Structure formats: C-alpha cells, structure tokens
Amino acid sequence: MNYFLKIVLLIVLFSKFVFADKNFKIKNVQNNISILDIHGKRYNASPEIIIKTGDFLSSKKNPALIIIGYNKLCFSKQTSIKITSIEDYKNIISLSVVKGKLLIFVNNKDKLKFNINVKEYVIQNNLGHIMVSHQKNSHFVKTLQVNADLSTKNSKKMKLKTNNFYFFKNNNLTKNKPINFKKSDFLEKCTEPIYNFKSEKQSNYKCTVSNEKLFCGHQ
C-alpha cells in the first residue's frame, strides 16, 4: 500500500512539474532576443524554450518580442531584463528591467501573472499593458489599460490607475498623475494582437516630458 501511494505521489508531482513548465515556455519570437542563463550559456530565444530563474533576456539593434502563453513582452532595442524568480504553482514570473524599455501585455487567459521589480517596489500586472523604462538611476512606468497593483514589503497594495505615469528615483515614487500619452510606432504595434517588427531602419527611441505631457517615439 505504501509503495502504491509513493507511485501515485510521484505521478502527481511529475504532472505538476510538466504543467508548470508549459506555462513558462516561449510560444513565439519576433526578431532576435539573446538569453544568458545562470551557467553562463548564451543562446537565442526560440519557441519551446523554457524561461528560467536567473535568465537575462536582451534585444540588440532592433525591437523584438516574445510570447509566453497568451502574454507578450515587447523589447525596445538594446533592452535587457532579468528573470528574478519563477513561482511555479502561483503562476508568477518576477522580472526587473536592467536597461532600456519593456512593454508587458498580460492576457490572463492562462492565469499567468508578471511581477515587475522597480527599486524596492513590486508591480503585479494582472491584466493589460504596462511599459517600464530604466535609465541610469531612475525608472518610469506608464500604464495603459491595466489591472495592476503596486506594493513594497512594508506597505499595502495600491491600485495603479489606467493611463498614468509613475516616476521612481532613489527608491521613492516621486510622481503619480494622469498624463496625456502619445504612442510611438513601437508601442502602438505592441498593443496589437500580431506585430511583425520592421528590421530595416530603426531610429532612437526616446521619451520626453513637455508641459506635463509625456511624448514617446523614435526620433
């Protein structure tokens, strides 16, 4: 009887691991994204590769995207992110933007959630689009249509508002107000169901604030 229970337990555990792995497989890639794992092995992202804790994912000269399940991660050119942790049974991928700009779209069909680490803050994106930019010692976060929470270890969750701009510097949230937003071609196409990036001419992608309005685009 004990032997039978052990076999059943092993089958259940194995099936859980297989199911968890499927949730973190890359479904599709557009343009080149390089992966550097914790063992120092470097390879290009491709369908069926499983995202793991400690992986660094980087775009190069052109914007790129990966699709994980029903969720989309859009990289501006020369953008790098780190997968800080993966919680299999909670279906949560935690990541930080090391440099550049990342747009995350969470569909929620597969119940997968993304936690974005910004300084001491954690943004939990449950549904919708969030853009994160990391430049030097500051981060800015732009929400589009979104269901997301912001928290720290010592604070309660705060709902992030749709179409808002949040500025983080020196571990402080210093700006939080509605702001008009001009979408660039990169952001516009990333919000569409299917987007083939142009790999021809790419100009510099910049965001600037003028008269309390945020303007982003290739310049």
C-alpha positions as CSV (number, residue, x, y, z in Angstrom):
1,M,0.0,0.0,0.0
2,N,2.8,2.4,0.9
3,Y,4.5,1.5,-2.4
4,F,1.3,2.3,-4.3
5,L,0.9,5.7,-2.6
6,K,4.5,6.6,-3.4
7,I,3.9,5.8,-7.1
8,V,0.8,7.9,-7.2
9,L,2.6,10.8,-5.4
10,L,5.4,10.7,-7.9
11,I,3.0,10.7,-10.9
12,V,1.1,13.7,-9.4
13,L,4.4,15.6,-8.7
14,F,5.7,14.9,-12.2
15,S,2.4,16.0,-13.9
16,K,2.6,19.3,-11.9
17,F,6.1,20.0,-13.0
18,V,5.2,19.3,-16.6
19,F,2.2,21.6,-16.4
20,A,4.2,24.3,-14.7
21,D,6.9,24.1,-17.5
22,K,4.3,24.5,-20.2
23,N,3.3,27.8,-18.6
24,F,6.8,29.3,-18.9
25,K,7.6,28.1,-22.5
26,I,8.2,30.6,-25.2
27,K,5.4,30.4,-27.7
28,N,6.8,32.7,-30.4
29,V,9.7,35.2,-31.0
30,Q,9.9,38.1,-33.4
31,N,13.4,39.5,-34.1
32,N,16.4,38.4,-32.1
33,I,16.4,38.0,-28.3
34,S,19.5,36.6,-26.6
35,I,19.3,34.6,-23.4
36,L,22.1,34.3,-20.9
37,D,21.4,31.7,-18.2
38,I,22.9,31.3,-14.7
39,H,25.5,28.9,-16.0
40,G,26.9,31.4,-18.5
41,K,25.4,29.7,-21.5
42,R,24.2,32.1,-24.2
43,Y,21.6,31.2,-26.9
44,N,18.9,32.8,-28.9
45,A,15.3,32.7,-27.8
46,S,13.1,30.3,-29.8
47,P,9.7,28.5,-29.5
48,E,9.5,25.8,-26.8
49,I,12.4,27.1,-24.8
50,I,11.5,27.4,-21.1
51,I,12.2,30.6,-19.3
52,K,14.1,30.0,-16.0
53,T,15.0,32.0,-12.9
54,G,18.3,33.9,-13.4
55,D,17.9,34.2,-17.2
56,F,18.9,37.5,-18.8
57,L,16.9,38.3,-22.0
58,S,18.3,41.0,-24.3
59,S,17.4,42.6,-27.6
60,K,20.0,44.1,-29.8
61,K,19.8,46.6,-32.7
62,N,16.1,46.1,-33.3
63,P,13.0,46.0,-31.2
64,A,11.8,42.4,-30.5
65,L,9.2,40.5,-28.7
66,I,8.5,37.1,-27.1
67,I,5.1,35.5,-26.4
68,I,4.8,33.3,-23.3
69,G,1.4,31.6,-23.3
70,Y,-1.1,34.4,-24.2
71,N,1.2,37.1,-22.9
72,K,3.5,39.4,-24.8
73,L,6.8,41.0,-23.8
74,C,8.0,43.7,-26.2
75,F,11.6,44.9,-26.0
76,S,12.7,48.2,-27.4
77,K,16.2,47.9,-29.0
78,Q,19.1,47.4,-26.6
79,T,16.9,46.4,-23.8
80,S,17.8,43.8,-21.1
81,I,15.7,42.2,-18.4
82,K,16.4,39.6,-15.7
83,I,14.1,36.9,-14.6
84,T,14.5,37.2,-10.8
85,S,12.2,34.4,-9.8
86,I,9.5,32.0,-11.0
87,E,6.8,30.7,-8.7
88,D,5.5,27.6,-10.5
89,Y,2.4,26.9,-8.5
90,K,1.3,30.6,-8.3
91,N,1.9,31.1,-12.0
92,I,4.0,34.2,-11.3
93,I,7.1,35.4,-13.3
94,S,9.1,38.1,-11.5
95,L,11.5,40.3,-13.5
96,S,13.4,43.5,-13.5
97,V,14.4,45.8,-16.3
98,V,18.2,46.1,-16.3
99,K,18.3,48.7,-19.0
100,G,16.1,50.0,-21.8
101,K,12.3,49.9,-22.2
102,L,9.9,47.0,-21.9
103,L,6.2,46.7,-22.6
104,I,4.3,43.8,-21.0
105,F,0.9,42.7,-22.1
106,V,-0.9,40.2,-19.7
107,N,-3.9,38.5,-21.3
108,N,-4.9,36.4,-18.2
109,K,-6.2,33.5,-20.3
110,D,-3.6,31.2,-18.8
111,K,-3.8,32.9,-15.3
112,L,-0.1,33.8,-15.6
113,K,0.9,37.0,-13.8
114,F,4.0,39.1,-14.0
115,N,5.7,40.9,-11.1
116,I,8.0,43.8,-12.1
117,N,10.6,44.8,-9.6
118,V,11.3,48.5,-9.6
119,K,13.8,49.5,-6.9
120,E,12.1,48.4,-3.6
121,Y,8.6,48.4,-5.3
122,V,6.9,45.5,-6.9
123,I,4.3,46.0,-9.6
124,Q,2.0,43.0,-10.1
125,N,0.5,43.1,-13.6
126,N,-2.7,41.0,-13.6
127,L,-4.1,42.2,-16.9
128,G,-3.3,44.8,-19.6
129,H,-0.3,46.8,-20.7
130,I,2.5,48.3,-18.7
131,M,5.6,50.0,-20.0
132,V,8.7,50.2,-17.9
133,S,11.8,52.2,-18.7
134,H,15.1,52.1,-16.8
135,Q,17.6,54.9,-17.4
136,K,20.6,55.4,-15.1
137,N,19.2,55.7,-11.5
138,S,15.5,56.3,-12.4
139,H,12.6,54.3,-13.7
140,F,9.4,55.4,-15.2
141,V,6.2,53.3,-15.6
142,K,3.4,54.1,-18.0
143,T,0.1,52.2,-17.6
144,L,-2.3,51.8,-20.5
145,Q,-5.5,49.7,-19.9
146,V,-4.4,47.8,-16.9
147,N,-5.3,45.9,-13.8
148,A,-2.2,46.1,-11.6
149,D,-1.0,46.7,-8.0
150,L,2.0,48.4,-6.5
151,S,3.5,47.5,-3.2
152,T,6.6,47.2,-1.1
153,K,7.5,44.7,1.7
154,N,6.2,47.1,4.3
155,S,3.2,48.6,2.5
156,K,-0.3,47.5,1.4
157,K,-1.1,47.1,-2.3
158,M,-2.1,50.2,-4.2
159,K,-4.0,50.0,-7.4
160,L,-2.3,51.6,-10.4
161,K,-4.5,53.8,-12.5
162,T,-5.1,53.3,-16.2
163,N,-3.3,55.9,-18.4
164,N,-1.0,57.2,-15.7
165,F,2.7,58.0,-15.4
166,Y,4.7,56.9,-12.4
167,F,8.3,58.1,-11.8
168,F,10.7,56.3,-9.4
169,K,14.0,57.7,-8.3
170,N,16.2,56.8,-5.3
171,N,13.7,54.2,-4.1
172,N,10.9,56.8,-4.0
173,L,7.8,57.2,-6.0
174,T,8.1,60.9,-6.9
175,K,5.4,61.4,-9.5
176,N,1.9,60.0,-9.9
177,K,-0.6,61.8,-12.0
178,P,-2.8,61.4,-15.1
179,I,-0.9,62.4,-18.2
180,N,-1.6,62.6,-21.9
181,F,0.3,60.0,-23.8
182,K,1.5,59.9,-27.4
183,K,2.1,56.3,-28.6
184,S,5.1,55.6,-30.8
185,D,5.0,53.0,-33.6
186,F,6.8,50.6,-31.2
187,L,4.1,50.9,-28.5
188,E,1.2,51.1,-31.0
189,K,2.2,47.9,-32.7
190,C,2.9,46.1,-29.4
191,T,-0.7,46.6,-28.3
192,E,-2.0,44.8,-31.4
193,P,-2.6,41.0,-31.4
194,I,0.1,40.4,-34.0
195,Y,3.1,42.6,-34.8
196,N,5.9,42.0,-37.2
197,F,8.7,44.4,-36.3
198,K,10.5,46.1,-39.1
199,S,14.1,45.2,-39.0
200,E,15.2,47.8,-41.6
201,K,15.7,51.3,-40.3
202,Q,15.4,52.0,-36.6
203,S,15.8,55.4,-35.1
204,N,16.5,56.3,-31.4
205,Y,13.5,55.7,-29.1
206,K,13.1,58.5,-26.5
207,C,10.5,59.7,-24.0
208,T,10.3,63.3,-23.0
209,V,8.0,65.3,-20.8
210,S,6.8,68.7,-22.0
211,N,4.1,70.8,-20.4
212,E,3.2,67.9,-18.1
213,K,2.7,65.6,-21.2
214,L,4.7,62.5,-22.0
215,F,5.8,62.0,-25.6
216,C,7.5,58.7,-26.6
217,G,8.7,57.7,-30.0
218,H,11.5,57.0,-32.4
219,Q,13.4,60.3,-33.0
